Amino acid sequence: MALQQIVEQTVIGLGYDLVEVARCPGGLLRITIDLPWQAPAEIGGSRSEQFITVEDCEKVTRQLQFALEVDAVEYTRLEVSSPGIDRPLRHEQDFVRFEGQVIDLVLKQPIGAAAAGQVSPLRKKFRGTLERAEGGGWQITWRDEPPIKPGQRVSAKRAQTPLQALGFALDELKEVRLAPIVNFKGRGAGAASG
């Protein structure tokens, strides 16, 4: 049986979702797991998110060690972890789950001529908000504003750059991840209340 199948059967059999299987240098076998996700409407409208714990990782590690030994899969070290703050998005369900979040997107091919010349035709990398496109499918929206330096005053009269959008199909994507944005000071729009 193939490595992907062994891992997938074991992880799903334990009640988790398999996010990624990666063979790394030095014989490291890296497995990323997550808790199964249901749309908020399916669970009564609640948006409380649960996360993978150390105990979850230990449970999957023990079971995978046994399954990999039975099928004689060679590896030096096994690492089981949660997806983290820069979680990869691969399936339609991932896009539905993280709609409205800031993502980092890399296209397989440059976009070509778009946005009336406002976007470089060679551009492949974008950071913006993941949204549903009007005709179905997905899009990313962003503003190409220069970053504000710490301590820099920003005039309220400063003209805002135009909002740009790029529609895409999942097969056009090389990689998509949640943008690892962390607010250590706990201030601003992204701060959690409580």
Protein Blocks (a to p, Z undefined) as FASTA:
>chain_A
ZZklmmmmmmmmnopacfbdcddehhiacdddddddddfklnoopacdcdddfklmmmmm
mmmmmmmmmnopacfbdcdddebjmlccfbfklmmmmgoiacddddfbdebjaehhpacf
kbcbdcddddddfkgpjdddddddddddehiacdfklccdddddddddfklpfbdcdddd
ddfkopajklccZZ
